[in-house]
Amino acid sequence: METADWFKLKRYPHIEEQLTLKDYQWVKKYVETPEKIRKHSFLPLIHKCIVSRKYRADFSSPFKTKKGERKRIIGNPKIRHIYYASHLDSIVFSYYNHLINNSYEDLIRTKNFNKSIVAYRKLPVAPGSDNNKCNIDFAKSTFEFIKANRQKKLSAIVADVTSFFDNLDHKILKKQWSTVLGEKTLPKHHYNVFKALTRLKYVEGDQLFDAYGQTMLVERGVPNSSTKKQLKRVQIKSSSYFKEKNAVAFCTKDEFLSNNLNLVISANNKKGIPQGSPISATLANVYMLDFDQEVYNKVESVNGYYQRYSDDLIIICEQQFEDDILNFIRNQIKNLAKLQIQPKKTALYRFEGINGSFKGFKIDEDTKAPNYGKTLEYLGFSFDGQRVLIKDAGFSKYYRSMKRSFKKSTSLAINSKNPDNRIFKSRLYKRFTHKGAKRRKLYHPSKNDPTKYIETRKYDWGNYLSYVYKANEAMKPINESDVIKRQSRKFWRRFHQLMMFHESRLNRN
């Protein structure tokens, strides 16, 4: 069945049952009726924390590893608060995201800063192309601007807006939302969606799980039927097994309204919108309209370069303007956008000719002291004026994922009831080596003719090395070599070291 792009089915468990393709017609009619949405009662969101550990080299310690590397310490973890909407509410948000985004694109195409705003937008790699740009292309255009102006002394200002989504001012958001729609105030159906986002009500997922005795509604087959499914409440050890056990809901909507309203938390938030809803990203761009215009005009007046990727922004200008630009963006983010950029979230770099070479390095904003060991970092890449590399953090995350997968595969092989307790090597090769890096469109057998295959809208996106190879090709005109691809070569050796280690574990059992 052909469906609209905004009809995006989610598979996470929530308060109500999941929607399917069979629900498309009634859902479409429902969300496209303004009066229905004006009266729509949104269920509370489900809250979840995603914690990312940070590993940093311990420069305070003189001790090093056997390989001569500095020992690493675990820094303060990064905590992201994610809120999940119920399945119908998610479709409502997705549909209104579609409406607002279309109006935003119509408006921003008339603005001189159109090409400077790059996150959450479908920007074709070339006019008429079906392929859209990604962070690789955005980083590349930034580095190309620097290299094209290497005859000048340049400054690169990289700033990160503090807790962006959590601090959006509701009055500014409402005003900009109305502006994008071409209205003086929000229509009533839009206003109901606005209230659902700004008057935050949520439930802690763990509490709801415990309220039903750590049981979940799961999908099971019906005896003597290959197509029918039924919901059954079963015990699940922890939330980490939800996907494995095919959990589809904590409870039904009626059960929740009867038993669990006491779990609803009203945040009473005076600012901010939940991060994770289908509409949040577009609203972030809508919110920054006036800021983007002012900053672009200021940077353009000194023949500089401005790009904003969500809450990350970068400005390239001549060194003589760096203090003026820094003060300007801080004033605008505080007074116009009612947000903050912390000094520790701002990095200042310089690019200039040194001993006949064009080099980039970090400087201290207060003392202007150079740190030649630190180079520009932006959108997952580093650039020293000569070559572009993928940041080490990306490869470290990839390697940790590889180690976890080997550990899990080995555990499954040891504890499996299958007497042939071998590691599933093909899966590991596909996920972590060049053998699974090729991206391709997926096809499925035709219902009318099983010998024929029909093209789908789904893709096999490959693995992390697919991203590495794509970045290598994109940055080759700057690097004039395959230096990014060479960064990944050590992982073939590390992959087989892990394979040998875990196979030896199996042989001992």
Disulfide bonds with the S-S distance in Angstrom:
none
